[in-house]
C-alpha cells in the first residue's frame, strides 16, 4: 500500500477548508497508508513564534516533519494550509528529499498578500475578489484591519509563499478549472497545475422530510464580501408572497443587518451546527448566495445538491462548474436586478424545484463520486 504524508495547519476558527481536509483524509484512508500531521496556531511561547514570523521558518515544526518523513518514508507529501505554525521553512526542508510534493490551494488569498503595497492587492477593482477587502486610499497593504503587525507578518509570509508556488518546484492542486486558468494568467505552467475537487461524503447527506413552509436559506459568514445585504435587498424587491429568507451564520455585518431589516419574512438564525444546517437546507425550497468572491468549491451548494435542493448563485469564479451547463438559476451580478428576476422566476415555477434539485443531485454525485475521485487522485500523484 502506497504511503502519503499529509500536512495541514488548522485555522484558529474551524472553517470550510478544515472540514474539506477532514473529508479528504477519510477518502484517502480508504486507499492509502495515510499519516496525517495537523498543526494549530495556539501560541505557547510568544518569543519563539516571533522568531518564526521573522525567519518564516519554525524549527519545532520542521523537526517533527523531518522525524515523520524519515520514520514513515512516504511516497508523496501532500500539503494543505501552512499558515502559520508549519511555516515556509518546510519547503526548504522538503527540497532535501527526493519525494514528490503536492500543494493544494483552497483559495486565492496568495494573490492578496504578494505585495506590501495596497495598489498591487486591489489593482483597479472596487474590491478584492479573493478576500473581499474594499478599495480605499492607502499605501500599505493592511491585510488585517486591526493589526499592522499581523498584516506585516502575513504579507512577508505571502510574498515568500507566492514565490514558492510560482517557482515550479512543486506540483499544485486546485479545485476548479477557473482556478487553473487564473494560475496560468500568473504565468504558472499548466503542466504543474491539477484540478481536483474536495470530497463530500454523499452517503451521509441528511434528508429531512419536506414541509409546507416556503423559504430560501443562506448559510455562511455574514459580511460585506459575502453580499448578504445585496441578497436581502434583492429578496425584498422580488416581493414573494408567503416566502421567508432564513439567514444562518454570524459575522461583522449581522448586528447591523438585524437592525436595518426587521421584516417578518427575514429571519436571522445565528450560528447553527452542520447537522442543523443540513436539516434546514433539506426542508427548504432552495439555497441562495450572493458572494462577491472567487469561491473555490461551494461546499454549501454541493451539500444542497446532494440533498436534492436547488441553488441560486452568481456566475462567479468556479461555482458554475459544480452545476449542469446553462443552469437556469445562476445570475450575473453585473446585470441590475438579475438576482431579483431569478427569484421571481424560481417561485413562478416552484412546482419544478424538486425536478431541478434532482438534476443537480445527479450531476454533483457523478462529479464527486468516491471511486472517481480516488482514480483521479491516483492519476495526479502517480501512485
Wavefront OBJ file of the C-alpha trace (Angstrom):
o trace
v 0.000 0.000 0.000
v 1.426 3.384 -1.062
v 2.145 5.912 1.672
v 1.127 9.585 1.882
v 2.219 12.128 4.472
v -0.448 14.845 4.707
v 0.346 18.190 6.358
v -2.267 20.754 7.380
v -2.276 23.811 9.617
v -5.745 24.193 11.116
v -7.327 27.625 11.311
v -7.956 29.336 14.641
v -11.683 29.184 13.945
v -12.673 25.964 12.214
v -13.889 26.705 8.708
v -14.727 25.139 5.385
v -11.106 24.358 4.493
v -10.587 22.381 7.710
v -13.763 20.380 7.014
v -12.643 19.770 3.424
v -9.308 18.401 4.667
v -11.103 16.097 7.119
v -13.285 14.757 4.298
v -10.272 14.200 2.078
v -8.490 12.339 4.867
v -11.492 9.995 5.064
v -11.312 9.459 1.302
v -7.569 8.816 1.096
v -7.528 6.491 4.112
v -9.711 4.076 2.146
v -6.967 3.634 -0.459
v -3.608 4.605 1.004
v -1.461 4.243 4.098
v -2.024 7.805 5.243
v -0.184 9.609 8.011
v -1.607 13.000 8.993
v 0.255 15.783 10.785
v -2.028 18.601 11.904
v -0.797 21.808 13.474
v -2.724 24.539 15.284
v -1.930 28.195 15.823
v -2.132 28.244 19.607
v 0.872 30.263 20.835
v 2.581 28.793 23.893
v 5.851 30.750 23.775
v 5.334 34.108 22.001
v 9.037 34.913 21.719
v 9.697 31.716 19.762
v 6.752 32.421 17.492
v 8.052 35.953 16.929
v 11.319 34.468 15.675
v 9.348 32.196 13.347
v 7.469 35.215 11.973
v 10.768 36.919 11.187
v 12.567 33.901 9.730
v 9.472 32.349 8.080
v 10.579 29.007 9.462
v 9.529 27.028 12.527
v 12.265 24.790 13.875
v 9.875 22.818 16.072
v 7.520 22.074 13.163
v 10.405 21.239 10.839
v 11.842 18.802 13.386
v 8.527 16.963 13.731
v 8.007 16.802 9.958
v 11.593 15.594 9.406
v 11.146 12.836 12.001
v 7.954 11.651 10.311
v 9.450 11.688 6.833
v 12.358 9.543 7.974
v 10.291 7.130 10.067
v 7.391 6.818 7.612
v 9.204 7.080 4.240
v 6.191 8.442 2.300
v 5.800 8.069 -1.451
v 4.394 11.604 -1.681
v 3.912 14.587 0.616
v 0.571 16.374 0.397
v 0.353 19.897 1.840
v -2.722 21.997 2.543
v -2.571 25.169 4.662
v 0.853 26.229 6.054
v -0.039 29.496 7.865
v 1.487 29.888 10.302
v 2.820 27.070 12.548
v 4.035 24.857 9.706
v 5.575 27.961 8.138
v 7.518 28.164 4.888
v 10.799 26.635 6.040
v 9.117 23.300 5.404
v 9.605 23.754 1.650
v 13.371 24.165 2.039
v 13.337 21.027 4.177
v 11.304 19.083 1.606
v 13.736 20.013 -1.154
v 16.376 17.939 0.615
v 14.342 14.792 -0.059
v 13.586 13.220 -3.413
v 9.883 12.901 -2.636
v 7.157 14.441 -4.862
v 5.363 17.305 -3.101
v 1.820 18.442 -3.893
v 0.341 21.702 -2.585
v -3.439 22.103 -2.585
v -4.634 25.712 -2.962
v -8.124 26.002 -1.461
v -8.459 29.759 -2.070
v -6.954 32.745 -3.905
v -5.568 34.657 -0.935
v -1.969 34.135 -2.004
v -2.808 36.806 -4.574
v -3.804 39.290 -1.819
v -0.573 39.051 0.144
v 2.060 39.073 -2.575
v 2.943 42.769 -2.055
v 3.306 45.340 0.750
v 1.573 47.918 -1.477
v -2.200 48.093 -1.405
v -2.430 49.092 -5.075
v -0.877 45.742 -6.038
v -3.513 43.961 -3.980
v -6.654 45.662 -5.208
v -5.464 46.614 -8.736
v -8.199 48.823 -10.233
v -11.165 46.929 -8.742
v -13.748 48.245 -6.278
v -12.892 45.307 -4.010
v -10.649 42.266 -3.995
v -12.479 39.189 -5.354
v -10.170 36.910 -3.350
v -10.667 38.322 0.159
v -13.378 40.985 -0.261
v -11.445 43.996 1.055
v -12.781 47.272 -0.360
v -10.712 49.731 -2.383
v -9.611 52.560 -0.104
v -6.926 55.195 -0.367
v -3.939 53.712 1.408
v -0.335 52.829 0.709
v 0.343 49.855 2.977
v -1.490 46.625 2.247
v -3.115 46.321 5.689
v -4.447 42.802 5.279
v -5.705 42.550 8.869
v -7.738 45.750 9.546
v -6.988 45.730 13.286
v -3.283 44.978 13.252
v -0.292 46.385 11.389
v 1.992 43.746 12.896
v -0.165 40.803 11.807
v -0.551 42.404 8.378
v 3.211 42.839 8.030
v 3.803 39.230 9.117
v 1.148 37.879 6.761
v 2.406 39.830 3.755
v 6.019 38.914 4.455
v 4.795 35.315 4.528
v 2.607 35.782 1.444
v 5.404 37.234 -0.707
v 7.590 34.210 0.006
v 4.711 31.744 -0.468
v 3.843 33.331 -3.827
v 7.453 32.847 -4.935
v 7.266 29.215 -3.823
v 4.140 28.381 -5.826
v 5.431 30.239 -8.910
v 8.896 28.642 -8.697
v 7.613 25.487 -10.464
v 9.464 23.341 -7.914
v 6.256 21.831 -6.546
v 3.070 20.374 -8.016
v -0.118 22.369 -7.433
v -3.681 21.150 -6.961
v -6.715 23.434 -7.288
v -10.454 22.872 -7.020
v -11.670 24.224 -10.364
v -10.689 24.845 -13.966
v -11.293 28.534 -13.264
v -8.521 28.485 -10.650
v -6.192 26.670 -13.031
v -6.764 29.354 -15.666
v -6.141 32.016 -13.017
v -2.743 30.466 -12.267
v -1.948 30.299 -15.981
v -2.639 34.046 -16.093
v 0.035 34.376 -13.389
v 2.475 32.571 -15.743
v 2.417 29.254 -13.865
v 2.730 26.397 -16.396
v -0.468 24.414 -16.686
v 1.555 21.186 -16.628
v 2.169 21.512 -12.875
v -1.414 22.526 -12.022
v -4.009 19.796 -11.443
v -7.753 20.154 -10.881
v -9.098 18.022 -8.052
v -12.313 18.966 -6.183
v -12.929 18.341 -2.498
v -14.637 15.125 -1.495
v -18.032 15.330 0.207
v -19.423 12.207 1.835
v -22.609 11.808 -0.212
v -23.716 8.807 1.843
v -24.046 10.928 4.953
v -26.253 13.586 3.338
v -29.168 14.185 5.676
v -32.646 14.100 4.191
v -35.328 15.989 6.112
v -38.972 15.401 5.196
v -40.380 18.357 3.269
v -42.905 20.621 4.937
v -45.287 23.222 3.582
v -43.228 26.185 4.774
v -41.824 28.196 1.871
v -38.364 29.606 2.423
v -34.904 30.130 0.972
v -31.796 29.749 3.076
v -28.417 31.470 3.180
v -25.790 29.885 5.426
v -22.315 31.276 5.928
v -20.338 34.278 7.082
v -22.395 37.471 7.331
v -20.026 40.050 5.907
v -19.710 42.623 3.149
v -17.760 40.364 0.765
v -20.436 37.667 1.016
v -23.033 40.090 -0.353
v -25.647 39.330 2.315
v -27.146 42.839 2.263
v -27.457 42.759 -1.544
v -29.100 39.365 -1.169
v -31.671 40.728 1.292
v -32.448 43.718 -0.928
v -32.977 41.519 -3.995
v -35.197 39.180 -1.990
v -37.355 42.072 -0.751
v -37.543 43.597 -4.245
v -38.879 40.298 -5.578
v -41.939 40.665 -3.291
v -42.512 36.951 -2.909
v -45.764 36.299 -1.006
v -45.536 33.905 1.957
v -41.831 33.218 1.352
v -39.208 33.672 4.058
v -35.461 34.221 3.845
v -33.597 32.402 6.610
v -30.061 33.601 7.280
v -27.795 31.239 9.189
v -24.397 32.273 10.496
v -22.513 35.046 12.192
v -20.126 37.790 11.169
v -19.326 41.509 11.376
v -22.480 42.580 9.462
v -25.005 40.518 11.424
v -25.950 43.090 14.082
v -26.113 45.881 11.516
v -28.379 43.913 9.179
v -30.635 42.811 12.037
v -31.221 46.464 12.966
v -31.914 47.579 9.393
v -34.021 44.669 8.165
v -36.699 43.856 10.730
v -39.261 42.499 8.288
v -41.231 39.427 9.341
v -40.030 37.480 6.305
v -36.304 37.960 7.148
v -35.135 35.597 9.893
v -31.627 35.658 11.382
v -30.998 32.285 12.995
v -27.405 32.841 14.164
v -24.831 30.078 14.313
v -26.127 26.532 13.779
v -24.117 23.304 13.743
v -23.682 21.468 10.460
v -26.363 18.886 11.205
v -28.946 21.594 11.811
v -27.863 23.499 8.697
v -28.396 20.351 6.608
v -31.840 19.913 8.162
v -32.768 23.495 7.253
v -31.451 23.080 3.724
v -33.246 19.790 3.207
v -36.673 21.193 4.078
v -36.157 24.476 2.174
v -37.189 25.422 -1.360
v -33.630 26.387 -2.207
v -30.235 27.699 -1.120
v -29.151 31.170 -2.156
v -25.837 33.030 -2.147
v -24.630 36.428 -3.341
v -20.904 36.111 -2.744
v -18.622 38.621 -4.412
v -15.571 36.390 -4.041
v -13.764 33.921 -6.243
v -15.029 30.966 -4.265
v -13.199 27.661 -4.511
v -15.607 24.778 -4.199
v -19.059 25.871 -2.932
v -19.470 23.261 -0.163
v -22.853 24.606 0.911
v -24.238 24.443 -2.625
v -22.785 20.976 -3.204
v -24.442 19.764 0.008
v -27.728 21.293 -1.151
v -27.460 19.456 -4.468
v -26.724 16.174 -2.705
v -29.938 16.733 -0.748
v -31.869 17.363 -3.978
v -32.306 21.067 -3.209
v -31.854 23.725 -5.951
v -29.419 26.637 -5.612
v -29.477 30.240 -6.756
v -25.962 31.629 -7.143
v -23.827 34.205 -9.009
v -21.759 33.385 -12.073
v -18.586 33.961 -10.110
v -15.299 32.067 -10.039
v -15.697 28.331 -10.452
v -19.125 27.892 -8.830
v -20.838 27.009 -12.109
v -18.506 24.027 -12.589
v -20.489 22.173 -9.913
v -23.790 22.554 -11.762
v -25.156 21.398 -15.130
v -24.343 23.606 -18.119
v -26.695 26.550 -18.772
v -28.114 26.280 -15.255
v -31.202 28.484 -15.260
v -30.911 29.908 -11.744
v -27.392 31.309 -11.882
v -27.298 35.079 -12.290
v -24.965 37.850 -13.406
v -24.037 40.251 -10.585
v -23.175 42.935 -13.146
v -26.729 42.999 -14.512
v -29.035 45.105 -12.393
v -31.970 43.194 -10.879
v -30.831 39.882 -12.401
v -30.980 38.170 -8.997
v -34.423 39.637 -8.301
v -35.687 38.380 -11.654
v -34.257 34.914 -10.993
v -36.057 34.820 -7.632
v -39.358 35.747 -9.260
v -38.834 33.122 -11.955
v -37.915 30.500 -9.352
v -41.162 30.917 -7.416
v -43.218 31.309 -10.546
v -42.061 27.779 -11.436
v -41.920 26.468 -7.867
v -43.566 23.192 -8.912
v -40.275 22.350 -10.713
v -37.966 22.778 -7.744
v -37.809 19.048 -6.959
v -37.052 18.253 -10.603
v -34.235 20.826 -10.677
v -32.917 19.595 -7.332
v -32.722 16.021 -8.602
v -30.895 17.108 -11.761
v -28.338 18.920 -9.588
v -28.095 15.887 -7.316
v -27.259 13.522 -10.157
v -24.713 15.960 -11.580
v -22.735 16.526 -8.380
v -22.954 12.865 -7.323
v -21.286 11.921 -10.600
v -18.663 14.669 -10.253
v -17.766 13.848 -6.638
v -18.248 10.073 -6.708
v -15.767 8.392 -4.365
v -14.129 5.914 -6.757
v -13.915 8.546 -9.485
v -12.075 10.942 -7.144
v -9.693 8.204 -5.964
v -8.890 7.305 -9.572
v -8.324 10.975 -10.418
v -6.025 11.395 -7.411
v -4.013 8.342 -8.485
v -3.524 9.863 -11.928
v -2.441 13.206 -10.472
v 0.108 11.935 -7.946
v 1.233 8.918 -9.947
v 0.833 6.277 -7.225
l 1 2 3 4 5 6 7 8 9 10 11 12 13 14 15 16 17 18 19 20 21 22 23 24 25 26 27 28 29 30 31 32 33 34 35 36 37 38 39 40 41 42 43 44 45 46 47 48 49 50 51 52 53 54 55 56 57 58 59 60 61 62 63 64 65 66 67 68 69 70 71 72 73 74 75 76 77 78 79 80 81 82 83 84 85 86 87 88 89 90 91 92 93 94 95 96 97 98 99 100 101 102 103 104 105 106 107 108 109 110 111 112 113 114 115 116 117 118 119 120 121 122 123 124 125 126 127 128 129 130 131 132 133 134 135 136 137 138 139 140 141 142 143 144 145 146 147 148 149 150 151 152 153 154 155 156 157 158 159 160 161 162 163 164 165 166 167 168 169 170 171 172 173 174 175 176 177 178 179 180 181 182 183 184 185 186 187 188 189 190 191 192 193 194 195 196 197 198 199 200 201 202 203 204 205 206 207 208 209 210 211 212 213 214 215 216 217 218 219 220 221 222 223 224 225 226 227 228 229 230 231 232 233 234 235 236 237 238 239 240 241 242 243 244 245 246 247 248 249 250 251 252 253 254 255 256 257 258 259 260 261 262 263 264 265 266 267 268 269 270 271 272 273 274 275 276 277 278 279 280 281 282 283 284 285 286 287 288 289 290 291 292 293 294 295 296 297 298 299 300 301 302 303 304 305 306 307 308 309 310 311 312 313 314 315 316 317 318 319 320 321 322 323 324 325 326 327 328 329 330 331 332 333 334 335 336 337 338 339 340 341 342 343 344 345 346 347 348 349 350 351 352 353 354 355 356 357 358 359 360 361 362 363 364 365 366 367 368 369 370 371 372 373 374 375 376 377 378 379 380 381 382 383
